């Protein structure tokens, strides 16, 4: 690891906190899945997802996030 200044350390910490806040806002449910671009249908399965996929994080093994947080 290379050395850093106190100012750089603060900047890195702030950047990581901001990124973590963005990631914490994402839920691994249909709402944030790239396959669920046209609710109520899932493009991956060409069907309406089961309730647990829309409610429970990680319920669908095909969940993918495209980077857009809404």
Residue pairs with C-beta under 8 A, 6 or more apart in sequence:
4 12
22 69
25 69
26 32
26 65
26 69
27 57
28 57
28 58
28 63
28 65
29 53
29 54
29 55
29 56
29 57
29 59
29 63
30 36
30 39
30 42
30 49
30 53
30 54
30 60
31 54
32 65
32 69
32 70
33 42
33 60
33 63
33 64
33 65
34 64
34 65
34 66
35 42
35 43
35 44
35 45
35 62
35 63
35 64
36 42
36 43
36 49
37 43
40 48
40 49
41 47
41 48
42 48
42 49
42 53
44 62
45 62
49 60
50 59
52 59
53 59
53 60
